[in-house]
Amino acid sequence: MTALIARLDLIQYLSPAFPTGAFAYSHGLEWAIADGRVKSASALTNWLTDILRFGAGWQDAVLLSLALRTGADLGALDDLARALQPSAERLAETLDQGAAFAATVSALTGRDLAARALPVAVGEATAPLGLPEEEVIAQYLHAFAGNLVSAAIRFMPLGQTEGQAVLHRLHPAIVEIARRAAGADEADLGGATLGADLAAMRHETMEVRIFRT
């Protein structure tokens, strides 16, 4: 496999068109928008930056990095990924997407990939590509952030160009987080985005909603 083909595979796996059902998840953002916590492009940028740096973005980045390494105990990492989820919806978000991701990659490659939490499933699927950890993590975080921007565009007064500007402003943070996560270990796991976690919990009881999380 050439490096270019490997990169094309990675881009395909993390594309919005890849059938993981990611479009149906807002990571609690739907509640934050409905409650008026996020109502502008700048507020959305701040919300997503915090999630990437201190919340699920960072945790997923570290879990993905660990799953990419030779000899990784994927079963233990999957257990750890599940235990780190702060709510039922967030657990369903990572498990449902991870299962769909593994099933689709298995169908494309002929490998028998287990249904795991999403960052662990991505790590198992992409490890054979031989790409740098930092690159895989950055692409994963970009896909994660891009999906949340897409959710915001559908739910708040935010045009597509403005939404793309938000995603573009997140690029430096994504690169920095990917670089740090590539050298991290389990002791570096942890989060401090209580607002986002509470938003995900409150989303569970919203009477009218368009996203699953």
Residue pairs with C-beta under 8 A, 6 or more apart in sequence:
1 129
1 130
3 130
3 131
6 129
6 130
6 131
7 129
7 131
7 135
9 126
9 129
10 126
10 129
10 131
10 135
10 136
10 139
11 139
12 18
13 101
13 105
13 122
13 125
13 126
14 122
14 139
14 140
14 142
14 143
15 143
16 22
16 23
16 143
16 146
16 147
16 150
18 101
18 104
19 100
19 104
20 97
20 100
20 101
20 104
20 118
21 96
21 97
21 100
22 97
22 143
22 147
23 147
23 150
23 151
24 211
24 212
25 93
25 97
25 147
25 151
25 211
25 212
25 213
26 148
26 151
26 155
26 203
26 211
26 213
27 51
27 56
27 90
27 93
27 148
27 151
27 196
27 200
27 213
28 89
28 90
28 196
28 197
28 198
28 199
28 200
28 201
28 202
28 203
28 213
29 38
29 47
29 148
29 151
29 152
29 155
29 199
29 211
30 151
30 155
30 203
30 206
30 209
30 210
30 211
30 213
31 199
31 200
31 202
31 203
31 206
31 209
32 38
32 47
32 195
32 196
32 199
33 39
33 152
33 155
33 156
34 155
34 206
35 199
35 202
37 43
37 47
37 195
37 199
38 44
38 47
38 152
38 156
39 156
41 158
41 162
41 163
41 165
41 166
44 149
44 152
44 156
44 158
44 166
45 166
45 169
45 170
47 196
48 145
48 148
48 149
48 166
48 170
49 170
49 173
50 193
50 195
50 196
51 57
51 148
51 193
51 196
52 58
52 141
52 144
52 145
52 170
52 173
52 174
52 177
53 173
53 177
54 191
54 192
54 193
55 191
55 192
55 193
55 196
55 197
56 90
56 144
56 191
56 193
56 196
57 141
57 144
57 145
57 177
58 177
58 181
58 190
58 191
59 84
59 119
59 189
59 190
59 191
60 94
60 118
60 119
60 140
60 141
60 144
61 119
61 137
61 140
61 141
61 177
61 178
61 180
61 181
61 184
62 181
62 184
62 185
62 186
62 188
62 189
63 77
63 80
63 81
63 84
63 117
63 119
63 120
63 123
63 189
64 119
64 120
64 122
64 123
64 136
64 137
64 140
64 181
65 123
65 133
65 137
65 181
65 182
65 184
66 72
66 77
66 123
66 184
66 185
66 186
67 74
67 77
67 119
67 120
67 122
67 123
67 124
67 127
68 123
68 126
68 127
68 133
68 136
69 133
72 123
72 127
74 114
74 116
74 120
74 123
74 124
77 116
77 120
77 123
78 114
78 116
78 117
78 120
80 186
80 189
81 94
81 116
81 117
81 118
81 119
81 120
82 91
82 94
82 95
82 117
84 189
84 191
85 91
85 94
86 191
86 197
86 200
86 201
87 197
87 200
87 201
87 204
88 204
89 200
89 201
89 203
89 204
89 212
89 213
90 197
90 200
90 213
92 212
92 213
93 118
93 212
93 213
94 117
94 118
94 119
95 115
95 117
95 118
96 212
97 118
98 115
98 116
98 117
98 118
98 119
98 120
98 121
98 122
99 115
99 116
99 121
101 118
101 121
101 122
101 125
102 113
102 114
102 115
102 116
102 121
102 124
102 125
103 113
103 115
105 111
105 113
105 125
106 112
106 113
109 125
111 125
113 121
113 124
113 125
114 121
114 124
115 121
116 124
119 140
122 136
122 140
123 136
126 136
129 136
132 182
133 181
133 182
134 178
134 179
134 181
134 182
135 178
137 177
137 178
137 181
137 182
138 174
138 175
138 178
141 174
141 177
141 178
142 167
142 170
142 171
142 174
145 167
145 170
145 174
146 167
149 163
149 164
149 166
149 167
150 163
151 211
152 158
152 163
152 166
153 159
153 160
153 163
154 210
155 210
155 211
158 166
181 188
191 197
200 213
203 209
203 211
203 213
